[in-house]
Amino acid sequence: MLPVNHISGAQDVILREARSLEALAVSLDDSFNRALELILASQGRIAATGMGKSGHIAKKVAATLSSTGSPAFFIHPAEAGHGDLGMLEPKRDILLAFSNSGESAELNIVLDFCARLSLPVIGITQNPQSLLGRYSEIVLALPKIAEAGPLPFAPTTSTTMMLALGDALAMGLLTARGFTAEDFHKYHPHGQIGARLQSVADIMHVGEALPLVAPEDLMSLALMTMTGKRLGCLGVVEAGRLVGVITDGDLRRHMGPNLLTSPAKSVMTAHPITFEPQTMVAKALAVMREKEITNAFVTSPTEEPVGVIHIHDCLSAGIN
């Protein structure tokens, strides 16, 4: 077990960073709105840059922006003068520059390039009067809070605030653009996030796989259809609309000598639970678990059956 004094020091660092975030939150002013408006009005991309630890933050912020509907990339200021300035498209792109002091010498060449070619700069710094501040069209000023730790030199509170401010920009742009869960899934098709953002249309059984009968069809035919399609359910369709379903539970409830000669409409459950094609798989699974059902039909806005999902399909897609 770690000595208490180590834990106390760690707690102090975390609490200082937490307080810096609180200070950042209350310090935001209209410059944040103007930064969002500038980016939204741009026809190009966001070029994030920074040196050292600020550069690592810039990389992360660029990745978050790109994944939430605001195309962005990282440009290394030390590499910029060796050809990477060609990544910037004049009069279209916006530079988002991170520097706590605002005086990182490596930023000079990038900032000068932006000034000469009318490429607007949004600066994130604790020093609005710095070189970065003077080059910036908009300055997002960080509160002047000392770094955490026994030596107030290693970037801690400053990079924490930069990261949070970058996330706030990304979420503000996401909201302004009306970026949806479906849009998010386009950029996150793999992994647990991608799985949870799949729609039922991505996993449903369609076409000839659908087990469908008419209300007047006898249960002898219905059972053959249900068994042949092997989805554990049967849709009852009238005039193109799904009017009911038959499941194993319905069969058990109506088991008797007259079952095979009964019409499907006398066995079906009317007004069944259905999903729209765009319903997220995670949401469908939650409903199916709550209602204790193992399958459900997917219907169009006109109630036409377009698919069937089974709980095993949801689990196989990586949703749990």
N, C-alpha and C positions, 0 to 999 in steps of 0.2 A: 504494500500500500504506500502511496506517495505521502511524504511528510505534509503536515497541515500547511506549512509555510509556502510550499509549491502550489497547493490548491488555492491558497489565499491570493497569491500573485496572479494565477490564471484568472481567478474571478475578477480581480481588479482590471485586467486587460479587457475582459469581455464586457464588464460594466462600463468602462470608459468608452468602448466602441458603441455600446448601446446608447449612451448619453450623446455621443457625437451624432448618431442617427436621429435622435429626437431633436437636436439642435438644427440639423439639416432640414428636417421636415418643416419646422416653424420658420425657417429662413427663406423658404421659396417665395418668390415674388413674380411679377408679371414677365420677367425675363424667361421664366420657364414656359409660359404660354407662347411667347414670341419665338422661342426655339422650336417648339412643336409646329407652329404655323409656318416657320421658315422651311422645315423639313417637309411638311405636307405639300407645300407649294413647289418643291423642287421636282424636276423631271429626271434627276439622276439618282445616284446612290449616296450612301453615307460612308465616308472614309474615316475610320477611327484610327487615331495614332497616339503614341505616348512612348516614353523611353523608360527602360527599367521596369520597376513594379507597376508604374502607370501604364506601360505598354501591355503588361499581362492583363490588366483590367480592360484596356481598350479592345484586346482580342476577344475577351469574354463578352463584352457589350456588343461588339460587332456580330458575334454568333447569335446572341439573343435577339438582336434587331432583325437579322436575316430570317430567323426561324419564326418570327411573329409578323411577317408581312412588310418589313422595311428593309429592302436589300442593302447590305452593308459588307464591308471588307476591312481588313487591317493593313495598314501600310507602316512599315518599320522606318522611323525617321532616319536612322543611320544608313539604311539601304536606299533611301529615296534618291539621294544624289548620284547613285550608281545605276540609274535607269528606272527605278520603281516610281518615279514621278509620272511616268507614262501611264500608270494605273488610274490617274486622276483625269477626269473629263472636264475641261474648263467650261464654266458657265452652266454646268449641269449638276455636278457633284457638290456635296457639302463636307467640309472637314470638321470632325468632332475630335478635338484635341484635349488630352488629359495631361496635366502637369501640376503637381501641388504647388511648386514654387513659381511656375510659369516662366522660368528662366532656363529650361533645359536647352543647352546649346545645340543639341542635335535637331531640335525642332525648327531652327532658323531657316534652313533651306526649304523646308516644306511650307512654312508660313510665308516666306518671300515669294515662292512659286504661286501660292494662292492669291496673294495680293496682286501680282503682276497679271494673272489670268482671270481675275474676277470670280474667284471661287470662294464663297462665303465660309467663314470659320465660326464655329461655336466652341468657346474655350471653357474648360472646367478646371478651376484653379482656386487656391486660397488667396491669390494675389491679383486682383483685377488691374493693378497698375503695372504689372509685369509686362515683359515682351509679348507673351501670349495674350494677355488682356488687351494690349494696344492693337494687336493684329485682329482681334476677334470682333465680329459684327455683334455677337451676343456673348456675354460672359455669364456663366452659371457659377456664382461664387460659393465656394465651400466655407463653412464657418471656420474661424481661426482657432482650432482646437489642437492642443499638443498631441503628439503621437503617444500611444500607450506603451507601457513597459518601463523598466529602470533606466534605459538609455533612450531618450526621446528623439531618436534618429531614424530607426527602421520604420518604413511606412506601415502603419497599422490603422489608426483612425482615419487617416487621409484616404487610403485605398478602400477602406470599408465604405466611406461616404461616396467615393467615386463610383464604386460598384452599385450602390443603392440608387444613386442619381441616374446612372445608365439604365438600370432596370425600370426606374420611374419613367424615363423617356420612352423606353420600349413599350411599356404598358399604356402610356398615354397615346402613343401612335397607334397601337393595336385597337384601342377604344375608338379613336377618331376615324380609323379606316373601316370600322365595323368588322374586324377580323373575327371569324367564327371558329368553333371547334372543328368544323369540316375543313376550313382553310388550314388550320393547324395540322390536321392529319395529313394534308398534302406534303408537308415538309417533314413529317415524322412518321413515315410508313412502317418503320421497324421498331422492335423493342416493345417494352411494356406500354409506353405512351402510345405508340402506333396501334397496338392491339386494342387499347381501351377506347381509342377514337375511331375505330372502324364503325361503319354503319351496318345495319342488318342487311342492306342490299349487297354488301361485300361477301356475306357468308351464306345467304339464303339459297335454298333449292328452288329451281325455276323450271319453266317449260314442261317438258314431258314428265318430269319428276313429280309434278304436283298431283296429289290424289284428290280428284274431284268427281262428284256425282250430282244428279239433279234431285230435287225434293221427293219426286214420285218414284225414283229408282228403288227397287227392292233391296233389302239388306243383304240378300244373297250376292248381288252384284257389288254392293258397297263393300262387303267384307273381302271379296276377291280383289277389288281395287286397293283397298287399304293394305292388304297383305302384300300385294305385288309392288307397291310403291315403297314400303318398308320405312315409313316415317312415323308410324305410331299415331296417325291422325288422318282425318278425312274431311274435306271441305264440301259443304252442300251449297250449290250455286244455282241461283234463279235469276234469269234475265241478266246474266253477267255479274251479279252481285253475290258476295258471300253472305248467306243468310244464317249459316250455322256450321258447327263442326261436330264431328263424332270422334271420340277418343276411346281408349281402353276403358276408362271409367264409365262412359256412357254405355258401352257394351255390357259391362258387368251389371249395371243398374237395370238393364232391359233384358237380361238373360232369361230365356223361356222358350217354350215350344213354338211360339209364333214369331220369334225374332227374325228368321230368314225371310218370312213372307210379309214383314212389316215394311212400310215405306221409310226411306231415310229420314224424312221430316219428323216422323214420330219418335225417333231415337236421338236426333241431334240436340245439341245445346245451342239455343238461339242467342244472338248478341254476344258472340265470343270475344275474348281478348285478342286484339290484333295490333300490329305495329305498322307505322309508315316506313317506307324504304329508307328514309334518312335518319331514323332513330338510331342512336348510338347503341352498339352491342352491349356495352356495360349497363346502360339503362334497361335494355330489354331483359338482360339476365337478372337484374334486380327485381323487376316486375314478375318474371317467371318464378323466381324463388319465393317471392312474397305470396303469390297466388297458388303456389305448389302445382305448377303445370310444367310439363317437359317439352312442349312444342307450341307453336303459335303460327298463325298465318300472317303474312305481310300483305297489305292491301293498298291499292291506289286511292286517290282522293274520291273516286267514284265507287269505292268499295269493291273493286275488281280484285280477286286474288292474284297476286303477282309472285308470291314466294311463300316458302315455309322455312322457319328456323327451328332447330332442335337445341335443347340445352347443351347437348354434347358438342354441337358446333361452336357455341359460345366458349365452352371450356377449351376446346381444341385451338381456338384462336388466341388463347393465352389470357383470357379474362377469368378472374376468380373472385 
